């Protein structure tokens, strides 16, 4: 995996760096990551999850080599993007109104603040199950 990895396991937090790319996560970015990590861990306690910076513009929540959630929370850009391949979701779902091209693997959703993250719980968990091989 590229960049900085923050992994969560039964022993807690583990940070490793393979390259010089800094994670540069804001407190809000970490709130988003921790919300979905807590969700997944509540249903799949042994899930191997990592936060990575795979691109300059966003952070990714990953299971193994696959990312299933991308997110950015700054004063000018507030969004999450979910890997919806294999997820039963309607192209008309109002959560993803910000996504213009519905033929892409990741669909973007605008978020106004951090209090509404739970609206995405089932979709993010389904995306996690798909990339982790469904063995959860």
NORQUI-V733723 format. One line per field, one symbol per residue. ss: DSSP state (H for helix, E for strand, C for the rest). phi: phi as a letter, one per 20 degrees, with the letter a starting at -180 (. if undefined). psi: psi as a letter, one per 20 degrees, with the letter a starting at -180 (. if undefined). A space follows every 50 residues. Layout:
ss = ???
phi = ???
psi = ???
//
This chain:
ss = CCCEEEEEECCEEEEEECCCCCCCCCHHHHHHHHHHHHHHHHHCCCCCEE EEEEECCEEEEEECCEEEEEEEECCCCEEEEEECCCCCCCCCCHHHCCCC CCCCCEEEEECCCHHHHHHHHHHHHHHHHHHCCCCC
phi = .emeddddcfeoecdccdcefeflefgfgfffgfgfffgfffdbgefecb dcdebfeadcdccmedecbcbbccgdccbccdfefnefbefegffdffef eeeefddecfcebefdfffdgffffffggffenmed
psi = qqbppoqpaiibpppqphajpqglprhhghggghghgggghhhnhjpoqq pqniqhirqqpqocipqipqqporhhporqppojpjpnqqijpihkhiog ojjqgppqpqpgriijhihjghgggggghghjjjl.
//
